[in-house]
Amino acid sequence: MSLSAIGEAVLMAREGRVLKAYRDTQGVWTIGAGVTSASGLIKVRAGLVLSPAECDALNKRAFAQYAGYVDKALHGTWVDQNVYDALVSFCYNVGPGAFGKSTCLARIKAGDLQGAKAGMLLFRKPALIIPRRQAEADQLVTPYATRLPERVRGSGPVRFGETRVARPAPSAAPPPPVARPAPAARPRAAHTAPAWVLAIGRFIDVLFGPRLPAH
């Protein structure tokens, strides 16, 4: 599988977009979304500065690298997209070694999604990571059609740049019913008097009608 656009956006939000090299808590030079020289993707050194486009390209390569670790660990186990994206985010944060030995991964391979969620939540140190871990656990068990993932729990749906990720569009409403034309009015038949009434009328005309003068 590969990381989806939603998964990439939320992972980018969780990791950050740092354009200038800095030393992490272990003193290791780091840039972008936590990328170090150990990734083999870039040589990070003091004073290194990336453009936004260069940073995004580097992050994509780093995310793809960790997606590869997840694919290898799953070893053919099929998962939904939201599950896969959450696992990549989790692996990116704890490292492929810890991920490969985690209860979370073992439960996923056993088909126990709720057990995998509980296993993911075991990684709670330092305490500052807990809101992220909760958001990853929510992402793990919640299809995107139901609810979009958050950067940390309570932060709101992930955004693409300045645009909020839209929920899957609902199915189109059925077209309005076509109005049927009203049936044409039937022409009314002309009223015709009975034959006997017409005969009497002609008889009266003969008896009392005006007579022409004789020539």
C-alpha positions as CSV (number, residue, x, y, z in Angstrom):
1,M,0.0,0.0,0.0
2,S,1.0,3.6,0.0
3,L,0.2,6.6,2.3
4,S,-2.9,8.4,1.2
5,A,-3.2,12.1,0.7
6,I,-5.1,12.4,4.0
7,G,-2.5,10.3,5.8
8,E,0.3,12.4,4.4
9,A,-1.3,15.6,5.4
10,V,-2.0,14.6,9.0
11,L,1.5,13.1,9.4
12,M,3.0,16.3,8.0
13,A,1.0,18.3,10.6
14,R,2.1,16.0,13.4
15,E,5.8,16.2,12.5
16,G,6.0,19.8,11.5
17,R,7.7,21.5,8.5
18,V,11.1,22.8,9.7
19,L,13.1,24.6,7.0
20,K,16.3,25.2,8.9
21,A,18.5,22.5,10.5
22,Y,18.4,22.2,14.3
23,R,19.6,19.8,16.9
24,D,17.0,17.5,18.4
25,T,16.8,16.5,22.1
26,Q,19.6,14.0,21.5
27,G,21.8,16.6,19.8
28,V,21.3,15.1,16.3
29,W,21.0,17.5,13.4
30,T,17.5,17.4,12.1
31,I,15.4,19.1,9.4
32,G,12.0,18.9,7.8
33,A,9.6,16.4,9.4
34,G,12.2,15.1,11.8
35,V,14.6,13.9,9.1
36,T,18.2,13.2,10.1
37,S,21.3,12.0,8.2
38,A,20.6,8.5,9.4
39,S,17.7,8.3,6.9
40,G,20.2,8.3,4.1
41,L,18.0,10.8,2.3
42,I,20.0,14.0,3.0
43,K,23.1,15.1,4.8
44,V,21.9,17.4,7.6
45,R,24.4,19.9,8.9
46,A,24.5,23.2,10.8
47,G,23.3,26.1,8.7
48,L,21.3,23.9,6.2
49,V,18.2,25.6,4.9
50,L,15.6,24.2,2.6
51,S,12.9,25.9,0.5
52,P,9.3,25.0,1.3
53,A,9.2,22.9,-1.9
54,E,12.5,21.1,-1.1
55,C,11.2,20.4,2.5
56,D,8.0,18.9,1.2
57,A,9.8,16.7,-1.3
58,L,12.2,15.5,1.4
59,N,9.3,14.8,3.8
60,K,7.4,12.8,1.1
61,R,10.5,10.6,0.6
62,A,10.9,10.1,4.3
63,F,7.2,9.1,4.7
64,A,7.5,6.7,1.8
65,Q,10.6,5.1,3.5
66,Y,8.5,4.5,6.7
67,A,5.6,3.2,4.6
68,G,8.1,0.6,3.3
69,Y,8.9,-0.4,6.9
70,V,5.1,-0.8,7.6
71,D,4.6,-2.9,4.4
72,K,7.4,-5.2,5.4
73,A,6.2,-5.6,9.0
74,L,2.6,-6.3,7.8
75,H,4.0,-9.0,5.5
76,G,0.9,-9.1,3.3
77,T,-1.7,-8.5,6.0
78,W,-4.5,-6.4,4.4
79,V,-5.7,-3.3,6.3
80,D,-8.0,-0.4,5.5
81,Q,-6.5,2.9,4.4
82,N,-7.1,4.7,7.7
83,V,-5.4,1.8,9.5
84,Y,-2.4,1.8,7.2
85,D,-2.0,5.6,7.5
86,A,-2.2,5.5,11.3
87,L,0.4,2.7,11.4
88,V,2.8,4.7,9.2
89,S,2.4,7.7,11.5
90,F,2.9,5.5,14.6
91,C,6.0,3.9,13.1
92,Y,7.4,7.2,12.1
93,N,7.2,8.4,15.7
94,V,8.4,5.3,17.6
95,G,10.8,4.0,15.0
96,P,10.7,0.8,12.9
97,G,12.4,-1.3,15.6
98,A,9.9,-0.5,18.3
99,F,7.0,-0.8,15.8
100,G,8.1,-4.2,14.6
101,K,8.0,-5.5,18.2
102,S,4.9,-3.7,19.3
103,T,1.7,-5.3,20.6
104,C,-0.1,-2.9,18.2
105,L,1.4,-4.7,15.1
106,A,0.8,-8.2,16.6
107,R,-2.8,-7.4,17.2
108,I,-3.2,-5.9,13.7
109,K,-1.9,-9.1,12.2
110,A,-4.3,-11.1,14.3
111,G,-7.2,-9.1,13.1
112,D,-7.9,-7.5,16.4
113,L,-8.3,-3.8,15.7
114,Q,-9.4,-2.8,19.2
115,G,-6.5,-4.7,20.7
116,A,-4.2,-2.9,18.3
117,K,-5.6,0.4,19.5
118,A,-4.9,-0.5,23.1
119,G,-1.4,-1.6,22.1
120,M,-0.7,1.7,20.4
121,L,-1.8,3.6,23.5
122,L,0.9,1.9,25.5
123,F,3.5,4.2,24.0
124,R,2.8,7.2,26.3
125,K,6.3,8.6,27.0
126,P,7.0,11.4,27.2
127,A,3.7,12.7,28.4
128,L,3.7,15.4,25.7
129,I,3.2,12.6,23.1
130,I,-0.1,11.4,24.6
131,P,-2.5,13.7,22.6
132,R,-0.8,12.6,19.3
133,R,-1.0,9.0,20.3
134,Q,-4.7,9.3,21.1
135,A,-5.2,10.9,17.6
136,E,-3.3,8.1,16.0
137,A,-5.4,5.5,17.9
138,D,-8.6,7.3,16.8
139,Q,-7.4,7.3,13.2
140,L,-6.6,3.6,13.5
141,V,-10.2,2.6,14.2
142,T,-12.2,5.3,12.4
143,P,-12.8,5.1,8.6
144,Y,-12.2,8.4,6.8
145,A,-15.8,8.3,5.6
146,T,-17.0,8.4,9.2
147,R,-14.5,11.0,10.6
148,L,-11.3,12.6,9.4
149,P,-8.1,12.3,11.5
150,E,-6.7,15.0,13.8
151,R,-3.1,16.2,14.4
152,V,-3.7,15.6,18.1
153,R,-6.9,14.7,19.8
154,G,-9.2,17.7,19.9
155,S,-7.3,19.8,17.3
156,G,-10.0,19.3,14.6
157,P,-9.8,17.7,11.1
158,V,-6.5,17.8,9.3
159,R,-6.0,20.5,6.7
160,F,-4.3,20.6,3.3
161,G,-2.5,23.9,3.5
162,E,-5.2,26.4,4.3
163,T,-8.0,24.1,3.1
164,R,-9.9,21.8,5.5
165,V,-10.1,18.3,4.2
166,A,-13.6,17.7,2.9
167,R,-15.6,14.7,3.9
168,P,-16.5,12.3,1.2
169,A,-19.2,13.9,-0.9
170,P,-22.7,12.5,-0.2
171,S,-24.4,10.8,-3.1
172,A,-26.1,13.1,-5.4
173,A,-29.7,13.9,-4.6
174,P,-32.3,12.3,-7.0
175,P,-33.5,14.6,-9.7
176,P,-36.8,16.3,-9.1
177,P,-39.8,14.5,-10.6
178,V,-40.6,15.6,-14.1
179,A,-44.0,17.4,-14.2
180,R,-46.4,15.6,-16.4
181,P,-48.5,17.8,-18.7
182,A,-52.2,18.0,-17.8
183,P,-54.4,15.9,-20.0
184,A,-55.9,17.9,-22.9
185,A,-59.5,18.8,-22.3
186,R,-61.9,16.8,-24.4
187,P,-64.0,19.0,-26.7
188,R,-67.6,19.2,-25.5
189,A,-70.1,17.9,-28.0
190,A,-72.5,20.6,-29.4
191,H,-76.0,20.3,-27.8
192,T,-78.5,18.9,-30.3
193,A,-82.3,19.1,-29.6
194,P,-84.2,15.8,-30.0
195,A,-85.7,15.1,-33.4
196,W,-89.3,15.5,-32.3
197,V,-88.6,19.0,-31.0
198,L,-87.1,20.0,-34.3
199,A,-90.1,18.6,-36.2
200,I,-92.6,20.7,-34.1
201,G,-90.5,23.8,-34.7
202,R,-90.7,23.3,-38.5
203,F,-94.5,22.8,-38.3
204,I,-95.0,26.0,-36.4
205,D,-92.9,27.9,-39.0
206,V,-95.2,26.6,-41.8
207,L,-98.4,27.7,-40.0
208,F,-97.4,31.1,-38.7
209,G,-94.4,32.1,-40.7
210,P,-94.6,35.2,-43.0
211,R,-95.9,34.5,-46.4
212,L,-94.6,36.2,-49.6
213,P,-97.0,38.3,-51.6
214,A,-98.6,36.7,-54.6
215,H,-97.2,37.8,-58.0
